[in-house]
């Protein structure tokens, strides 16, 4: 399957999560589980929710061990939150994408993707896809209490 077809399949499945989720956490966890169905070794994704003074990991899949809590001001999640847009971090073996999502102007959380450089080239098509996932979260999270 080529990248465009693969991303289209993911778009469809991410879009369907809002049809069966019963809470905001179930909705966000469901999105991560969609990625988990397709994830290969070396790939991972996680989602953090913004709390009072820290980011809390609520779901993750894959090989990367994400920190369960990251205090505000102490890491890449905070930099992404300040920038207010997708951040790309070039690590030695992988590329990490961090994408914030909001309710109005209030930061709700950040979705993180870790992709091995040797197996996957991040393109503009990927950036568009990540923005679409964040927009889907923004538009649908208010349906849940």
C-alpha positions as CSV (number, residue, x, y, z in Angstrom):
1,X,0.0,0.0,0.0
2,X,1.4,3.4,-0.9
3,X,1.7,6.2,1.6
4,X,-1.4,8.2,0.3
5,X,-3.6,5.1,0.5
6,X,-2.3,4.3,4.0
7,X,-3.0,7.8,5.3
8,X,-6.4,7.7,3.7
9,X,-7.2,4.4,5.6
10,X,-6.0,6.0,8.8
11,X,-8.1,9.1,8.2
12,X,-11.2,6.9,7.8
13,X,-10.6,4.9,11.0
14,X,-9.7,8.0,13.1
15,X,-12.9,9.6,11.8
16,X,-15.0,6.6,13.0
17,X,-13.7,6.7,16.5
18,X,-16.1,9.5,17.4
19,X,-19.0,7.2,16.4
20,X,-18.4,4.7,19.2
21,X,-16.6,6.6,21.9
22,X,-18.6,7.4,25.1
23,X,-16.2,9.8,26.8
24,X,-13.4,12.2,25.9
25,X,-10.7,9.8,27.3
26,X,-12.3,6.9,25.3
27,X,-12.2,9.1,22.2
28,X,-8.6,10.0,22.6
29,X,-7.5,6.5,23.5
30,X,-9.5,5.2,20.5
31,X,-7.5,7.4,18.2
32,X,-4.2,6.1,19.6
33,X,-5.5,2.5,19.2
34,X,-6.2,3.1,15.5
35,X,-2.5,3.8,15.1
36,X,-1.7,0.8,17.2
37,X,-3.4,-1.5,14.7
38,X,-0.9,-0.5,12.0
39,X,2.2,0.3,14.0
40,X,5.4,-1.5,13.1
41,X,8.5,-2.0,15.1
42,X,10.3,1.3,15.7
43,X,7.2,3.4,15.4
44,X,5.1,4.8,18.2
45,X,2.5,7.4,19.1
46,X,1.1,8.8,22.3
47,X,-1.3,11.4,23.5
48,X,-0.8,13.8,26.4
49,X,-3.5,15.9,28.1
50,X,-2.7,19.2,29.6
51,X,-3.3,19.2,33.4
52,X,-2.9,22.0,35.9
53,X,0.9,22.2,35.8
54,X,2.0,19.2,33.7
55,X,1.3,17.1,30.7
56,X,-0.1,13.6,31.5
57,X,0.3,10.7,29.1
58,X,-3.1,9.1,28.7
59,X,-2.5,6.6,25.9
60,X,0.4,5.3,23.9
61,X,1.3,2.4,21.5
62,X,4.6,1.3,20.0
63,X,8.2,0.9,21.1
64,X,8.9,4.4,22.4
65,X,8.8,4.8,26.2
66,X,7.1,8.1,26.7
67,X,7.4,9.9,30.1
68,X,4.1,9.4,32.0
69,X,4.2,13.0,33.2
70,X,6.1,16.0,31.9
71,X,6.0,19.2,34.0
72,X,5.3,22.5,32.2
73,X,8.5,24.2,31.1
74,X,10.7,21.1,31.2
75,X,10.6,19.6,27.8
76,X,9.6,19.4,24.2
77,X,5.9,19.3,25.0
78,X,6.1,22.7,26.5
79,X,8.0,24.1,23.5
80,X,5.4,22.7,21.2
81,X,2.6,24.3,23.3
82,X,4.4,27.7,23.3
83,X,4.8,27.5,19.5
84,X,1.2,26.4,19.0
85,X,1.9,24.3,15.9
86,X,3.5,21.0,14.9
87,X,7.0,20.7,16.1
88,X,9.6,18.4,14.5
89,X,12.4,17.0,16.6
90,X,15.3,15.3,14.7
91,X,16.7,12.7,17.0
92,X,19.7,10.4,16.2
93,X,17.6,7.5,15.0
94,X,14.1,8.9,14.6
95,X,12.0,11.9,13.9
96,X,9.4,13.0,16.5
97,X,6.4,15.0,15.6
98,X,4.5,16.8,18.3
99,X,1.1,18.4,17.4
100,X,-1.0,20.4,19.8
101,X,-4.8,20.4,19.8
102,X,-7.1,23.0,21.4
103,X,-10.6,23.8,22.5
104,X,-10.9,27.4,21.3
105,X,-7.6,28.9,22.4
106,X,-7.2,26.6,25.4
107,X,-4.6,23.8,24.9
108,X,-6.2,20.4,25.6
109,X,-3.3,18.2,24.7
110,X,-0.5,17.1,22.3
111,X,-0.3,14.1,20.1
112,X,3.3,12.6,19.6
113,X,4.5,10.5,16.8
114,X,8.0,8.8,16.7
115,X,9.1,7.5,13.3
116,X,12.4,5.8,12.6
117,X,14.4,7.7,10.0
118,X,15.7,4.7,8.2
119,X,12.2,3.4,7.5
120,X,10.0,6.4,7.0
121,X,10.5,9.8,5.4
122,X,8.3,12.5,6.8
123,X,6.8,14.6,4.1
124,X,4.3,17.5,3.7
125,X,1.6,14.9,3.2
126,X,2.3,13.6,6.8
127,X,2.2,17.1,8.2
128,X,-1.2,17.6,6.6
129,X,-2.4,14.3,8.0
130,X,-1.3,15.2,11.5
131,X,-3.0,18.6,11.3
132,X,-6.2,16.8,10.1
133,X,-6.1,14.4,13.1
134,X,-5.7,17.4,15.5
135,X,-8.6,19.2,13.8
136,X,-10.7,16.1,14.1
137,X,-10.0,16.0,17.8
138,X,-10.8,19.7,18.2
139,X,-14.1,19.4,16.4
140,X,-15.3,16.2,18.1
141,X,-14.0,16.4,21.7
142,X,-16.8,18.7,22.8
143,X,-19.3,16.0,22.1
144,X,-18.1,14.1,25.2
145,X,-18.6,15.1,28.8
